[in-house]
């Protein structure tokens, strides 16, 4: 069961990572100027990773830049928290309350309201625009709901 949960968590993380990217395409959380260096890139730079790595990209379809370091961070975050949910939702059912939505809200609050502002990776919550809060809050709900759906579909209730 442990290995199955990890494998399902990885799959749920990859799928939910794509869901979150799609959400942010429809409702971008930051202006283009603020997204020039997005939070994962900024956090890595704060940890001493050079800009040439944090902003590394490859071209897709001739002229589309794919910033692969940011994608690795994005999917790493998603897989990590999906595996955590897959491993714990049966032991601690409250974690999956509201079909996983509570999980997304808690993670949004922990990172976007507390951790990243404290690290000065993003502005304090009162200095973040409403559009950022709106996109990130509901984006985390949809993201965690998609994790929940994959877990329930593959592991059962």
C-alpha positions in Angstrom: 0.0 0.0 0.0 2.9 2.4 0.8 4.5 2.0 -2.6 1.1 2.2 -4.4 0.4 5.5 -2.5 3.7 6.9 -3.6 3.2 5.9 -7.3 -0.3 7.3 -7.3 0.9 10.4 -5.5 3.5 11.0 -8.3 0.9 10.5 -11.0 -1.5 12.8 -9.1 1.3 15.4 -8.7 2.1 15.4 -12.4 -1.5 15.7 -13.5 -2.3 18.4 -10.9 0.8 20.3 -11.9 -0.6 20.5 -15.4 -4.0 21.5 -14.0 -2.3 24.4 -12.1 -0.4 25.5 -15.2 -3.7 25.6 -17.1 -5.4 27.5 -14.4 -2.6 30.1 -14.3 -2.8 30.5 -18.1 -6.5 31.4 -17.8 -6.1 33.5 -14.6 -2.4 34.6 -14.3 -1.6 35.3 -10.7 1.1 38.0 -11.4 1.6 40.8 -13.9 4.2 40.0 -16.6 6.7 42.4 -14.9 6.3 40.5 -11.5 6.5 37.2 -13.3 9.8 38.0 -15.0 11.3 36.2 -12.0 8.5 34.0 -10.6 8.4 32.9 -7.0 10.2 29.5 -7.6 13.0 31.3 -9.5 13.2 34.0 -6.9 13.4 31.4 -4.1 16.2 29.6 -5.8 18.1 32.8 -6.4 17.7 33.6 -2.6 19.3 30.3 -2.0 22.3 31.3 -4.1 21.4 29.6 -7.4 22.6 31.8 -10.3 20.1 33.5 -12.6 21.5 31.7 -15.6 20.2 28.5 -14.0 17.0 29.8 -12.6 16.1 31.3 -15.9 17.4 28.5 -18.1 15.2 27.6 -21.0 14.9 25.6 -24.2 13.0 26.5 -27.3 9.9 24.6 -28.2 8.2 25.1 -31.6 10.9 27.5 -32.8 10.2 30.5 -30.6 8.5 29.4 -27.4 10.8 29.6 -24.4 10.2 26.8 -21.9 11.9 27.7 -18.5 12.7 24.2 -17.4 14.1 25.1 -14.0 10.9 26.7 -13.0 9.0 23.7 -14.4 11.1 21.3 -12.3 10.3 23.4 -9.2 6.6 23.6 -10.1 6.2 19.9 -10.7 8.5 19.0 -7.7 6.2 21.0 -5.4 3.1 19.4 -6.9 4.4 15.8 -6.7 5.7 16.3 -3.1 2.3 17.5 -1.8 0.4 15.0 -3.9 2.5 12.1 -2.4 2.0 13.5 1.0 -1.8 13.5 0.5 -1.8 10.0 -1.0 0.1 8.7 2.0 -2.0 10.4 4.7 -5.6 10.9 3.5 -6.8 7.5 4.9 -5.0 7.9 8.2 -6.0 11.5 8.7 -9.3 11.9 6.7 -9.8 15.6 7.7 -6.8 16.4 5.4 -9.0 15.6 2.4 -12.0 17.5 3.6 -14.2 19.0 0.9 -12.8 16.6 -1.7 -9.3 17.9 -1.1 -10.1 21.6 -1.2 -9.1 22.1 2.4 -5.7 20.7 1.6 -5.2 23.3 -1.1 -6.4 26.2 1.0 -4.0 25.2 3.8 -1.1 24.9 1.4 -2.0 28.2 -0.3 -2.2 30.0 3.1 1.1 28.4 4.4 3.1 29.3 1.3 1.5 32.5 -0.2 0.4 34.2 3.0 3.1 33.0 5.5 6.2 31.3 4.2 7.0 33.1 0.9 6.3 36.6 2.3 8.4 35.9 5.5 11.3 34.8 3.2 10.7 38.0 1.1 10.2 35.8 -2.0 6.9 37.6 -2.6 5.5 40.8 -1.2 3.6 40.8 2.1 0.0 39.7 1.6 -1.3 43.2 1.9 1.0 44.4 -0.9 0.0 41.5 -3.3 -2.7 42.5 -5.7 -6.2 41.0 -5.4 -5.8 39.2 -8.7 -2.8 37.3 -7.3 -4.8 36.2 -4.2 -7.8 35.3 -6.3 -5.8 33.2 -8.8 -3.6 31.5 -6.2 -6.4 30.8 -3.7 -8.8 29.2 -6.2 -5.9 27.7 -8.2 -4.8 25.8 -5.2 -8.3 24.5 -4.6 -8.6 23.2 -8.2 -5.0 21.9 -8.0 -5.7 19.9 -4.7 -9.1 18.8 -6.0 -7.4 17.2 -9.0 -4.9 15.5 -6.7 -7.8 14.1 -4.6 -9.7 12.9 -7.7 -6.7 11.0 -9.0 -6.0 9.5 -5.6 -9.6 8.4 -5.1 -9.8 7.0 -8.6 -6.7 4.9 -8.2 -6.6 4.1 -4.5 -10.3 4.3 -3.5 -11.9 6.0 -0.5 
